[in-house]
Amino acid sequence: MTSIKRMKGIAISRPIIYGNSATPLHGKKVGDSDHTHRWTISVRGINNEDISYFVRKVAFKLHDTYENPNRGKHFNPVMQSGSIIEKPPFEVTETGWGEFDIIIKIHFNPVSGEKPLTLYHHLKLHPYEEDGLGNPWPKQKPVTSYSYDEIVFNEPIDSFYNILQENTASSIPLKKTPHHQFSLQAEQEEIERLEKAIKTTQQETAKHRERCKRLEIELAAK
């Protein structure tokens, strides 16, 4: 009988990388569609380490404009199966023309007793203006956008804890990879958008206060 005893006061984490790579189709579009890129969304371990000992399956929710947006790598259009990837590599390859948010749901080993984890990734097809060295982005070079994260299991069930202990994993990336550039630039872009929004809000607030003052003066003069 499987133990369900919780390891009180213990937390253990496992790192993952999730995101996408994209390559232009160079004018060779799929059929008569307007798709411009081929891309792959994936969830994997650091340096492609096997994560199947704690990840049972991964579901990807694409944009609603795709036929069966919940499909996975082995999608069967008749049976509508394969919406969940149940073994490595946990990835989906598609073609398209637009960027959108992808919902990623990670299901853990049943013995873990853990609920699925939901992540969000903004599909990136187009490069930033430069390659990080001040040069134009090479047309033949794939665009990559990945995020590093650590899944923390608080007070895990003892049998699952033993599985995690038996399978060690790197806690940080062992080498610098292209996704770092995109993650940092995406973060900086978000900061700039927030700063701009705050500045706009402050300006509108100041204008509103000025209008209120004028109205108060006009009412007092009557």
C-alpha positions as CSV (number, residue, x, y, z in Angstrom):
1,M,0.0,0.0,0.0
2,T,1.4,3.4,-1.0
3,S,2.3,5.7,1.9
4,I,0.5,9.1,2.1
5,K,2.6,10.4,5.0
6,R,3.6,14.1,4.5
7,M,7.2,15.2,5.1
8,K,6.5,18.0,7.6
9,G,8.6,21.1,7.4
10,I,10.4,19.9,4.2
11,A,10.3,21.5,0.8
12,I,12.1,20.2,-2.3
13,S,12.3,21.8,-5.8
14,R,12.9,20.7,-9.3
15,P,13.9,23.1,-12.2
16,I,12.3,23.3,-15.6
17,I,12.6,25.3,-18.7
18,Y,9.5,26.1,-20.8
19,G,8.9,28.2,-23.8
20,N,9.2,28.1,-27.6
21,S,11.5,28.3,-30.6
22,A,10.4,29.6,-34.0
23,T,11.8,29.5,-37.5
24,P,10.5,31.4,-40.6
25,L,9.1,29.4,-43.4
26,H,11.0,31.6,-45.9
27,G,8.0,31.9,-48.2
28,K,7.2,28.2,-48.2
29,K,3.8,28.5,-46.6
30,V,1.8,25.5,-45.5
31,G,-0.7,24.6,-48.2
32,D,-2.8,27.7,-49.0
33,S,-2.6,29.1,-45.5
34,D,-1.0,32.4,-44.5
35,H,1.3,30.8,-41.9
36,T,4.8,32.3,-41.8
37,H,6.6,30.4,-39.1
38,R,7.1,26.9,-37.7
39,W,7.3,26.8,-33.9
40,T,7.7,24.3,-31.0
41,I,6.4,24.9,-27.5
42,S,8.0,22.6,-24.9
43,V,8.5,21.9,-21.2
44,R,11.9,20.2,-20.4
45,G,14.6,19.8,-17.8
46,I,17.8,21.8,-17.5
47,N,20.1,20.7,-20.3
48,N,17.4,18.3,-21.5
49,E,17.5,16.3,-18.3
50,D,14.7,13.7,-18.0
51,I,11.8,15.1,-15.9
52,S,9.3,12.2,-16.5
53,Y,10.0,10.8,-13.0
54,F,7.9,13.7,-11.5
55,V,6.0,15.0,-14.6
56,R,3.4,12.5,-15.8
57,K,2.0,14.6,-18.7
58,V,1.7,18.1,-20.1
59,A,-1.3,19.7,-21.8
60,F,-1.0,22.7,-24.1
61,K,-3.9,25.1,-24.9
62,L,-3.3,27.0,-28.2
63,H,-5.2,29.9,-29.7
64,D,-8.9,29.1,-30.4
65,T,-8.3,29.8,-34.1
66,Y,-6.4,26.5,-34.4
67,E,-8.4,23.4,-35.2
68,N,-8.8,21.7,-31.8
69,P,-6.6,24.1,-29.8
70,N,-6.1,21.5,-27.1
71,R,-4.3,19.1,-29.4
72,G,-0.9,17.6,-28.7
73,K,2.0,16.1,-30.7
74,H,0.0,13.0,-31.8
75,F,-3.3,14.7,-32.6
76,N,-5.8,12.6,-34.4
77,P,-8.4,14.8,-36.1
78,V,-11.0,12.0,-36.1
79,M,-10.7,10.8,-32.6
80,Q,-9.6,14.2,-31.2
81,S,-7.0,12.4,-29.1
82,G,-3.5,13.5,-28.2
83,S,-4.4,16.7,-26.4
84,I,-2.0,15.7,-23.7
85,I,1.6,14.7,-24.1
86,E,2.2,11.7,-21.8
87,K,5.9,11.1,-22.4
88,P,9.0,13.0,-23.3
89,P,9.5,15.1,-25.2
90,F,6.8,17.3,-23.7
91,E,6.3,19.5,-26.7
92,V,4.0,20.5,-29.6
93,T,5.1,21.7,-33.0
94,E,2.9,23.9,-35.2
95,T,2.9,26.6,-37.8
96,G,1.2,30.0,-37.7
97,W,1.6,33.7,-38.3
98,G,0.6,35.4,-35.0
99,E,1.9,35.5,-31.4
100,F,-0.5,34.6,-28.6
101,D,-0.5,33.2,-25.0
102,I,-0.3,29.5,-24.6
103,I,-1.6,27.8,-21.4
104,I,0.6,25.0,-20.2
105,K,-0.8,22.6,-17.6
106,I,1.8,20.2,-16.0
107,H,0.4,17.0,-14.4
108,F,2.6,15.3,-11.8
109,N,3.3,11.7,-11.0
110,P,0.1,10.3,-9.4
111,V,2.0,9.2,-6.3
112,S,2.8,12.8,-5.6
113,G,-0.7,13.7,-4.7
114,E,0.0,17.2,-6.2
115,K,-2.5,19.2,-8.2
116,P,-1.6,20.2,-11.8
117,L,0.4,23.3,-12.2
118,T,-0.7,26.0,-14.8
119,L,1.9,28.2,-16.6
120,Y,1.5,30.8,-19.3
121,H,3.8,31.5,-22.1
122,H,3.6,34.2,-24.8
123,L,4.5,32.6,-28.1
124,K,7.3,34.6,-29.7
125,L,7.8,34.4,-33.5
126,H,9.6,37.6,-34.3
127,P,13.1,38.6,-33.1
128,Y,14.0,41.8,-31.3
129,E,15.6,44.4,-33.4
130,E,19.1,43.3,-32.5
131,D,20.9,40.1,-31.6
132,G,22.2,41.3,-28.3
133,L,25.5,42.5,-29.9
134,G,24.0,45.5,-31.7
135,N,23.7,43.6,-35.0
136,P,20.5,43.0,-37.0
137,W,18.9,39.6,-36.3
138,P,20.1,37.0,-38.9
139,K,17.2,35.9,-41.1
140,Q,18.2,32.3,-40.9
141,K,18.6,32.3,-37.1
142,P,15.7,30.7,-35.0
143,V,14.0,32.9,-32.5
144,T,13.9,31.4,-29.0
145,S,12.0,32.5,-25.9
146,Y,12.3,30.4,-22.8
147,S,11.8,30.9,-19.1
148,Y,13.6,29.1,-16.2
149,D,11.5,28.2,-13.1
150,E,11.7,25.9,-10.1
151,I,8.7,23.8,-9.1
152,V,8.6,23.7,-5.3
153,F,6.9,20.7,-3.5
154,N,6.0,21.7,0.0
155,E,5.7,18.9,2.5
156,P,5.7,16.2,-0.2
157,I,4.3,12.7,0.4
158,D,7.2,10.5,1.6
159,S,7.1,8.1,-1.3
160,F,7.2,10.9,-3.8
161,Y,10.0,12.6,-1.8
162,N,12.0,9.4,-2.1
163,I,11.5,9.4,-5.9
164,L,12.7,13.0,-6.0
165,Q,15.7,12.2,-3.9
166,E,16.6,9.2,-6.1
167,N,16.6,11.5,-9.2
168,T,18.9,14.5,-8.8
169,A,18.6,17.6,-11.0
170,S,20.6,20.7,-11.7
171,S,19.3,23.7,-9.8
172,I,20.5,26.3,-12.3
173,P,21.3,26.3,-16.0
174,L,24.8,24.9,-16.5
175,K,25.5,27.0,-19.6
176,K,24.3,30.3,-21.0
177,T,21.7,29.7,-23.6
178,P,19.8,32.1,-26.0
179,H,16.6,32.1,-24.0
180,H,18.3,34.2,-21.3
181,Q,18.5,37.1,-23.7
182,F,14.8,36.9,-24.6
183,S,13.7,36.4,-21.0
184,L,15.6,39.5,-19.8
185,Q,14.5,41.6,-22.8
186,A,10.8,40.5,-22.3
187,E,11.1,41.4,-18.6
188,Q,12.6,44.8,-19.5
189,E,9.8,45.5,-22.0
190,E,7.2,44.7,-19.4
191,I,8.9,47.1,-16.9
192,E,8.9,49.8,-19.5
193,R,5.2,49.2,-20.3
194,L,4.3,49.5,-16.6
195,E,6.4,52.6,-16.2
196,K,4.7,54.2,-19.2
197,A,1.3,53.2,-17.9
198,I,2.0,54.7,-14.5
199,K,3.3,57.9,-16.1
200,T,0.1,58.2,-18.2
201,T,-2.1,57.5,-15.2
202,Q,-0.3,60.2,-13.2
203,Q,-0.7,62.7,-16.1
204,E,-4.4,61.9,-16.4
205,T,-4.9,62.2,-12.6
206,A,-3.2,65.6,-12.6
207,K,-5.4,66.8,-15.5
208,H,-8.5,65.6,-13.6
209,R,-7.5,67.4,-10.4
210,E,-6.9,70.6,-12.4
211,R,-10.4,70.4,-13.9
212,C,-11.9,69.8,-10.5
213,K,-10.1,72.9,-9.2
214,R,-11.4,75.0,-12.0
215,L,-15.0,73.8,-11.5
216,E,-14.7,74.5,-7.7
217,I,-13.5,78.1,-8.5
218,E,-16.3,78.6,-11.0
219,L,-19.0,77.3,-8.6
220,A,-17.6,79.5,-5.8
221,A,-17.8,82.5,-8.1
222,K,-21.5,82.0,-8.8
